[in-house]
């Protein structure tokens, strides 16, 4: 198994935590970047986490697609019922 050094300090690797808790891609990336920022890319990783957090907020709040800003499947599904 691949075990990057920047995750060795944790009792459980982010990939284990993310998969065992059935987290989404967005949630997983937020966790990954927050956990590794001090050991890997500093502010750059915090900015990445912030980007994914904003994507998640937009999706949950507005049902918007991440890149296009168009209505997502989530919102369309809710209105079709």
Buried (B, 14 or more C-beta within 10 A) or exposed (E): EEEEEBBEEEEEBBBEBBEEEEBEEBBBBBBBBBBBBEBBBEEEBBEBBEBBBEBBEBBEEEBBBBEEEEBBEEBEEEEEE
